[in-house]
Amino acid sequence: MVTHMKTTIDIADALFRAAKREAEKRGTTFKDVVESSLRQLLASSEKGAAPFTLKKHPFKGEGVAEGIAEGDWARIRGATYEGRGG
C-alpha cells in the first residue's frame, strides 16, 4: 500500500520563497510546511469555519464633520485624503 504520492505543483515564486523561509524558521522542510498547511485547511473546511464577525470600534464624537452630510461619500473621501496627495 502506498502511503505517499509524489506530485508537481506550480506556485508563485514569492509564495514558494515565503514557505521556504517559514520552513527554515521552524527547522523543518518545505514538504512539512505544505503538508501541515493543507491539513489545517482541510480540517477547518470539514469543521466549517466560524463566520467572520466585524468588531465594533466606536469613537467619541458627534458624527460626521460639519459641512458633510452623512452618506455623501464623495465629500467624505475628499476630506479623508485632503492634504495627503489624494
N, C-alpha and C positions, 0 to 999 in steps of 0.2 A: 504494500500500500504506500502510495506517495503522500508525504506529509508537507512537502514544499513544492512550489512551482516557480520556475524562472519565467520572467516576463520582461518586456521592454516597454517603457513609458516615455512619452515626451512631456517634459515640464519646462516652464520658463527658467531661463538661466538664473535670474535673481532668486526665484523660489528654491532652486537647487542649492545655490550658494548659502542661502539662509538656513536650509535644513542641514547642510554640512557643518556650518558654524554651530548650530544647536547640538548636533551630534558630538562635536569636539568639546563643547562646553559641558555636556553631560558625561563625557568619557565613554561614549558608545559609538555605534556605527550608524551610517546613513540608513541602512536597511532597518535597523531597530527603530529609528525615528519615524520612518514611513509606516512601518507595521503598527507601532503604538498609536500613531495619529489615525490610521484607518480604523483600528479597533475602537478608539474613542468616538470617532464619527459614527460608526455603525451602532455602537451601544447607545449613543444619545438619540439616534433616529428610531431605535427599537423602543426606547422608553417614551419617546415623544417629548421633545424639548419643551421646557416651560415657555409660555408665551412671553414676549418682550413687554415689559411694563415701564413706561416713561415715568421717572420720578419727578415729583413736583418740586420746584425750586422757587418759592415765592420771594419777592423782594419788597422792600419798603418803597413806597411812592404813591403817587396819585394817578397812576395810569400813564397814558401817552403824553409826550411833551406838548406844551402849549402850541397851538397853531397846526397841530397834526391830528386829523380825525382818525379814530380807531378804524382799522381796516384799509387805510389809504397807504397801501404797500409801496407805491412809487415814492411817496414823500418819506415814509419810514426808512426805506432803503437809502434814499438820498441823504437823509440825516445821519444814518449809521456810518456811511463812508465819507461824510463831509470832512475835508481837510486831510484825508488819508490817500489821496491819489485816485480815488474811485469815482 
